[in-house]
Amino acid sequence: MVCAAVEVIKMFRKLKFSQISLFHANYTTRVAVDASLKEGFESKQFKPRKHPGTTRVKVASIPPDIQKAIKIVLEDNKAKALYEESLQLNNYLRSRLLPPEEGDIDIKAQKIYDKIQQKTFANVDQDLSPEEVEKYNQKVKTKVFNILKTNVYRWGNISYDKATSLQYLMIRAAPEYAILVRILDEIKRKYPDYKPRSFFDFGSGVGTGTWAVNTLWKGDIFEYFCVDTSVHMNDLARLILCQGKDNVEMPLKAYFQRQFLPASSDLKYSIVLSAFSLFEMPSMKSRLETIQKLWNKTEDYLIIVEQGTNAGFKVVNEAREFVLNLPKGKNSGYAFSPCPNDNVCPRYLEHQTPCNFLMKYESLPFPSKTELFADLFSYVILKKGERPEDDPQWPRIVRAPIVRSGHTICRLCTAQGELKEIIFSKAKFDQTTYRCARSSNWGDLLPVK
């Protein structure tokens, strides 16, 4: 038994390292820390362990005042009894697929129909009467219908009634807040003097977007516009901002809620967010129409966030491709993050695997104690205008680096729109470059050229 286990472990290790070949392994590429940072490293302004490309938000937890309000809301609604259902909701959200497009179902049904019809009539060796033909055709249709029932994903948008909204608050508020703070910090880190004046949250849910922007720019935002089709979600979001109490005045003066996107408006917002919302759209057409409306309302940044699954990444990527392929002009933009380029995503193009990242977060202390978890997410930040000529376009680390004695393997998405794997060793790289690579994590930018 021990020998068998050892053999399995050896096989697993071989499999793990064989996955590296998905990237273009490169043993000879000479890279070095961006020359513009050289003086900063020499003067100890920067340290390799905290180089300028490092993600600053490692772990996040909902602010104490918001946590306190959430606890009041959940206790007042006796939500502890809904905890098991909240876990089921979370599992369902993670496993969701996109709704099948109408044409795709027709093509699939026709293929199944042709195959079953051929198989059914192949066993008939005599002439059939019209009644018998009809009987066989009905038999074929029944078989096709039964196969489609089990093989076609039955999508449906979620109706967030009061109970479901409370479940969502319990299980999804903490990871979503943490993910949004980390994403928004990408903007804050690159442009520390940037101050958004307004915020538009599409699919605002329980208000995690508002909590996140206030964590980074509290006092700078003068208008919040939140859209969610669920009245119960809107009620929860407002109640939480009011300390969980009905008789408290709303602390944000220009805070507006709507159930639907405005039909037409010339108003633009500094930051527009759609987080975990596009899965409620019944088709690609409706998703892209929504993206167009949101992009038209964007003054500076449009942020799209979804689950870090294949389906979630597909939604993010189609939004990215749609915006980047709009006609050049005043409404054009570029990929601000995580992509260092505006090319077709090499991860999707070459491997059909998601470009996703991992965020650690502290759960709510309800119904039990706080625990540390991690959640996968996919995202894109699209910025209005043209990419600045001085944008360093540092490569993004798109998988956890493999750290070994004397060398570190980094999987990178580059400014040229390629996936590269570079082995940083003590022997072949200068100390600063080597230590930067060794100190970097999944999701960081590596400040090299």
C-alpha positions in Angstrom: 0.0 0.0 0.0 2.8 2.4 0.9 4.6 1.7 -2.5 1.4 2.3 -4.4 0.9 5.6 -2.6 4.4 6.7 -3.5 3.8 5.9 -7.1 0.6 7.9 -7.1 2.4 10.9 -5.6 5.2 10.6 -8.2 2.5 10.6 -11.0 0.8 13.6 -9.5 4.0 15.6 -9.3 4.8 14.8 -13.0 1.2 15.9 -13.9 1.6 19.1 -11.9 4.8 20.1 -13.7 3.5 19.0 -17.1 0.8 21.7 -16.8 3.6 24.3 -17.1 3.9 23.5 -20.8 0.6 25.2 -21.4 2.7 28.4 -21.3 5.5 29.2 -23.7 8.4 28.1 -21.5 11.3 30.4 -21.8 14.7 29.6 -20.4 16.7 32.3 -22.3 14.7 35.5 -22.3 16.7 38.2 -20.5 14.5 40.5 -18.5 15.3 43.0 -15.8 13.6 45.4 -13.4 12.2 48.4 -15.2 15.0 50.9 -15.6 12.8 53.7 -14.3 12.7 51.9 -10.9 16.4 51.2 -10.7 17.2 54.3 -8.7 14.3 53.6 -6.3 15.5 50.1 -5.5 19.1 51.4 -5.0 18.0 54.1 -2.6 15.8 51.6 -0.7 12.6 53.6 -1.7 11.3 50.3 -3.0 12.0 46.8 -1.6 11.6 43.7 -3.7 9.2 42.2 -1.2 6.9 45.2 -1.7 7.8 46.3 -5.2 5.4 48.7 -7.1 3.6 45.9 -8.8 2.6 44.1 -5.6 -1.1 43.8 -4.8 -1.6 45.8 -1.6 -4.9 44.2 -0.5 -3.9 40.7 0.6 -6.8 40.0 3.0 -9.9 42.1 3.5 -12.9 42.1 5.9 -16.0 44.2 5.9 -15.6 47.5 7.9 -16.6 47.2 11.6 -19.5 49.7 11.3 -21.0 47.8 8.3 -20.5 44.5 10.1 -22.4 45.8 13.1 -25.3 47.0 10.9 -25.4 43.6 9.1 -25.5 41.8 12.4 -28.5 43.9 13.6 -30.3 43.3 10.2 -29.7 39.5 10.3 -30.7 39.2 14.0 -33.8 41.3 13.5 -34.9 39.0 10.6 -34.0 35.8 12.5 -31.7 34.9 9.5 -29.8 32.3 11.5 -32.4 29.8 10.4 -31.5 30.5 6.7 -27.8 29.7 7.0 -28.0 26.3 5.5 -29.9 27.6 2.5 -27.3 30.4 2.1 -24.6 27.7 1.7 -26.7 26.1 -1.0 -27.2 29.4 -2.7 -23.5 30.0 -2.7 -22.8 26.6 -4.3 -25.5 27.3 -6.9 -24.0 30.7 -7.8 -20.5 29.1 -8.2 -21.8 26.4 -10.5 -24.0 28.5 -12.8 -23.6 28.4 -16.5 -24.6 30.9 -19.1 -28.1 30.6 -20.6 -27.9 28.7 -23.9 -28.4 30.8 -26.9 -31.5 29.9 -28.9 -29.6 28.9 -32.1 -27.3 26.6 -30.1 -30.3 24.6 -28.7 -31.7 24.3 -32.3 -28.4 23.0 -33.6 -28.0 20.5 -30.8 -31.6 19.3 -31.1 -31.2 18.7 -34.8 -28.0 16.7 -34.4 -29.6 14.5 -31.7 -32.8 14.1 -33.8 -30.9 13.1 -36.9 -28.8 10.5 -35.0 -31.8 8.9 -33.2 -34.0 8.9 -36.3 -31.2 7.2 -38.3 -30.8 4.6 -35.6 -34.5 4.0 -35.2 -35.3 3.5 -38.8 -32.2 1.5 -39.5 -33.8 -1.5 -37.7 -36.9 -1.3 -39.8 -36.8 -3.8 -42.7 -40.3 -3.4 -44.1 -42.5 -0.8 -45.7 -44.4 1.2 -43.1 -47.8 2.6 -43.3 -48.3 6.4 -42.7 -49.6 5.6 -39.3 -46.6 3.5 -38.4 -44.2 6.2 -39.7 -46.0 8.8 -37.5 -45.7 6.4 -34.6 -41.9 6.0 -35.1 -41.5 9.7 -35.5 -43.3 10.4 -32.3 -41.0 7.9 -30.6 -38.0 9.7 -32.0 -39.3 13.1 -30.8 -39.9 11.7 -27.3 -36.3 10.4 -27.1 -34.9 13.7 -28.3 -36.9 15.7 -25.8 -35.8 13.4 -22.9 -32.1 13.8 -24.0 -32.4 17.5 -24.2 -34.0 17.7 -20.8 -30.9 16.1 -19.3 -28.2 17.6 -21.6 -29.3 21.3 -22.0 -28.6 23.6 -19.1 -31.9 25.0 -17.8 -31.0 28.5 -17.0 -33.2 30.9 -15.0 -32.5 34.2 -13.4 -32.7 34.3 -9.6 -35.7 36.0 -7.9 -34.3 37.7 -4.9 -37.2 37.8 -2.5 -36.6 38.8 1.1 -35.3 35.3 2.3 -33.0 34.9 -0.7 -31.6 38.4 -0.3 -30.8 37.7 3.4 -29.1 34.5 2.4 -27.1 36.4 -0.2 -26.1 39.0 2.4 -24.9 36.2 4.8 -22.8 34.3 2.4 -21.7 36.6 -0.4 -21.2 40.1 1.1 -17.8 39.3 2.6 -16.1 37.8 -0.5 -17.6 40.4 -2.8 -16.6 43.3 -0.7 -13.0 41.9 -0.4 -12.8 41.4 -4.2 -14.1 44.9 -5.0 -11.7 46.6 -2.6 -8.7 44.7 -4.2 -9.9 45.7 -7.7 -10.5 49.3 -6.9 -7.1 49.5 -5.2 -5.6 48.9 -8.6 -6.8 52.4 -9.6 -5.8 53.9 -6.3 -2.3 52.4 -6.5 -1.6 53.6 -10.0 -3.2 57.0 -9.6 -3.1 57.9 -5.9 -4.3 61.5 -6.6 -7.4 60.3 -8.5 -10.7 61.3 -6.9 -13.9 59.9 -8.4 -16.8 62.3 -8.1 -19.7 59.8 -8.8 -20.3 56.1 -8.7 -22.8 54.0 -10.6 -23.4 50.4 -9.4 -25.4 48.2 -11.8 -26.7 45.1 -9.9 -25.9 46.8 -6.6 -27.3 44.0 -4.4 -26.8 44.6 -0.7 -24.4 47.5 -1.3 -20.9 46.0 -1.4 -19.9 48.3 -4.2 -20.8 51.4 -2.1 -18.9 50.0 0.9 -15.8 49.4 -1.3 -15.6 52.8 -3.0 -16.1 54.5 0.4 -13.2 52.4 1.8 -10.9 54.1 -0.7 -12.5 57.4 -1.5 -14.8 58.3 1.4 -15.7 62.0 1.2 -14.7 62.3 -2.4 -17.9 60.9 -4.0 -20.9 63.2 -4.3 -23.4 60.9 -6.0 -24.2 57.2 -5.7 -26.6 55.7 -8.3 -27.5 52.1 -7.5 -29.6 49.9 -9.8 -31.0 46.5 -8.7 -34.2 44.8 -9.8 -34.9 43.4 -6.4 -36.8 45.7 -4.0 -35.6 43.6 -1.1 -31.9 44.0 -2.1 -32.4 47.7 -2.3 -34.1 47.8 1.1 -31.3 45.8 2.7 -28.6 48.1 1.1 -30.3 51.2 2.5 -30.9 49.7 5.9 -27.2 48.6 6.3 -26.0 52.1 5.4 -28.4 53.4 8.1 -26.8 51.3 10.8 -29.4 48.6 10.5 -32.1 50.8 11.9 -35.2 52.3 10.2 -35.2 55.6 12.2 -31.7 56.7 11.2 -31.1 59.3 8.5 -29.2 58.2 5.4 -25.6 59.3 5.9 -24.9 59.6 2.1 -26.8 62.7 0.9 -26.9 62.0 -2.8 -27.7 58.2 -2.7 -30.2 57.1 -5.3 -31.7 53.7 -5.9 -33.6 52.4 -9.0 -34.9 49.0 -10.1 -34.0 49.5 -13.8 -31.4 51.2 -15.9 -32.6 54.7 -17.0 -34.1 54.6 -20.5 -31.9 57.5 -21.7 -29.7 59.9 -19.9 -26.6 61.9 -20.7 -25.3 61.7 -17.2 -21.9 60.1 -16.8 -20.2 58.6 -13.7 -16.6 58.5 -12.7 -16.7 54.8 -11.9 -19.3 52.4 -13.3 -19.5 48.9 -11.8 -21.2 45.7 -12.7 -20.3 43.0 -10.2 -21.8 39.5 -10.3 -24.8 40.8 -12.2 -24.5 39.9 -15.9 -25.5 36.3 -15.3 -29.1 37.5 -14.8 -29.2 38.5 -18.5 -31.0 35.9 -20.7 -28.7 36.1 -23.7 -25.4 37.4 -25.1 -27.4 40.1 -26.9 -28.9 41.4 -23.7 -25.6 41.3 -22.0 -23.8 43.3 -24.7 -26.7 45.8 -24.9 -26.2 46.4 -21.1 -22.4 46.8 -21.5 -23.0 49.4 -24.2 -25.3 51.3 -21.9 -22.9 51.1 -19.0 -19.9 52.2 -21.2 -21.9 55.2 -22.5 -22.4 56.2 -18.8 -18.7 55.8 -18.0 -16.6 58.9 -17.6 -13.4 57.2 -16.4 -13.6 53.5 -15.5 -16.0 50.6 -16.2 -15.4 47.6 -14.0 -16.8 44.1 -14.8 -16.5 41.4 -12.2 -17.8 37.8 -12.2 -17.1 34.4 -10.6 -13.7 33.0 -11.5 -15.2 30.1 -13.4 -15.1 29.3 -17.1 -18.6 30.8 -17.5 -17.8 33.9 -15.3 -14.6 34.6 -17.3 -16.5 34.2 -20.6 -18.9 37.0 -19.5 -15.9 39.2 -18.5 -14.0 38.5 -21.7 -17.0 39.1 -24.0 -17.5 42.5 -22.3 -13.8 43.3 -22.7 -13.7 42.3 -26.4 -16.9 44.3 -27.1 -15.6 47.6 -25.6 -12.1 47.2 -27.1 -13.5 46.6 -30.6 -15.8 49.7 -30.6 -15.0 52.3 -33.3 -12.1 54.5 -32.3 -13.1 58.0 -31.2 -14.4 59.8 -28.1 -16.0 56.6 -26.8 -12.9 54.3 -27.2 -11.0 52.8 -24.3 -8.3 50.4 -23.3 -7.8 47.6 -20.8 -6.5 49.2 -17.6 -6.3 46.0 -15.5 -5.6 43.1 -15.2 -4.5 43.0 -18.9 -1.2 44.7 -19.9 -2.5 44.7 -23.5 -5.6 45.2 -25.7 -5.1 42.1 -27.8 -7.4 39.0 -27.7 -6.9 37.3 -24.3 -4.2 34.7 -24.9 -5.5 32.5 -22.1 -9.0 32.2 -23.7 -7.6 32.0 -27.2 -5.0 29.3 -26.6 -6.4 27.2 -23.7 -10.0 28.1 -23.2 -9.2 28.3 -19.5 -10.3 31.3 -17.3 -8.0 34.2 -16.4 -8.9 34.4 -12.7 -7.4 35.5 -9.4 -7.7 34.5 -5.8 -8.8 36.8 -3.0 -8.6 36.0 0.7 -11.3 37.4 3.0 -12.7 37.2 6.5 -16.2 35.9 6.8 -18.9 37.7 8.7 -19.1 36.7 12.4 -22.6 35.4 11.8 -23.9 32.9 12.7 -20.6 31.7 14.1 -17.1 33.1 14.5 -15.0 34.8 11.8 -13.0 32.5 9.5 -10.5 33.0 6.7 -11.6 31.9 3.2 -10.6 32.5 -0.4 -12.7 33.2 -3.5 -11.8 33.0 -7.2 -12.9 35.9 -9.4 -12.4 37.2 -13.0 -12.5 40.9 -13.8 -11.6 43.7 -16.2 -11.2 47.4 -15.7 -11.7 49.4 -18.9 -10.6 53.0 -19.0 -11.9 55.7 -21.3 -9.4 57.2 -23.7 -6.2 56.0 -25.3 -3.5 54.1 -23.4 -0.8 56.6 -22.3 2.5 56.4 -24.1 4.4 56.1 -20.8 2.3 53.2 -19.6 4.9 50.6 -18.5 2.6 47.7 -19.4 4.4 45.4 -16.9 3.4 41.7 -17.3 0.8 40.3 -15.0 1.4 37.1 -13.0 -1.6 34.9 -14.0 -0.9 31.8 -11.9 0.7 31.2 -8.6 4.5 31.3 -9.0 6.4 28.0 -8.4 9.1 28.8 -5.8 12.0 26.3 -5.6 15.5 26.4 -4.2 17.5 28.8 -6.3 14.8 29.6 -8.9 11.3 30.8 -9.3 8.9 30.1 -12.2 6.5 32.9 -13.1 3.7 32.5 -15.6 3.1 35.9 -17.2 0.6 37.7 -19.5 2.8 40.2 -21.4 2.3 43.5 -23.2 2.6 41.6 -26.5 -0.5 39.6 -25.7 1.4 36.4 -25.1 1.6 33.9 -22.2 5.2 33.5 -21.1 6.8 31.3 -18.5 10.1 32.6 -17.2 12.5 30.9 -14.9 14.2 33.4 -12.6 17.4 31.9 -11.2 20.1 33.3 -9.0 22.7 32.5 -11.6 21.1 34.2 -14.6 19.4 37.3 -13.2 20.5 40.2 -11.1 19.6 40.2 -7.4 16.8 42.8 -7.6 15.0 41.1 -10.5 15.4 37.7 -8.9 14.1 38.9 -5.5 11.1 40.7 -7.1 10.1 37.6 -8.9 10.5 35.5 -5.8 8.4 37.8 -3.7 5.6 38.2 -6.2 2.2 36.4 -6.0 -0.6 35.4 -8.3 -2.3 38.6 -9.6 0.7 40.9 -9.1 2.3 42.9 -11.8 6.0 42.1 -12.3 7.9 45.4 -12.8 10.3 44.1 -15.5 11.0 44.9 -19.1 
